[in-house]
């Protein structure tokens, strides 16, 4: 994955966090999707274990995992015969069902990771955008519209969405604010 931006985040204050993005190439911020970009940056910081040094509640961790799946497409475990597994127990769902029967055309493909077979579902950009609007109250950005370097400030609906960022942090991201298949 090509990294598009260097991101610098300041330590959060309450429900707000300031930062900046600097282009590593000719990539531009999709300025029509600023709330989505704000959520993408928070999720990318969460996935980067060097950046995410603060603990999240189990509820927020589960929500971030779900949001990541909405953006990239959720992975669903299957057994060696291709039946959908219950994610909680790891056993075949009852009644046994194939992914194409349960998810229909949303199944994109499959694979194996760490000995676990899975299928990947298509992303859900509309749902990701809806959830971003619930989480990111505002995303204020400054900078030349035609130059992708900018300073920003994100305000979230609940400070728990910033709990994983405990100090000023730097990371790289491939996110631009754009949504898949939208």
Protein Blocks (a to p, Z undefined) as FASTA:
>chain_A
ZZfbdcdddddehjaccdddddfblbdcdfklmmmmmmmmmmmmmmmmklmmcccdfklm
mmmmmmmmmmnopaddddfkopacdfklopacdddddfklmnmmmlnbdcdeehiacddd
dddfklmmmmmmmmmmbacdeddfkbcbdcdddddfbfklmmmpmbdcddddfbeoiaeh
ZZ
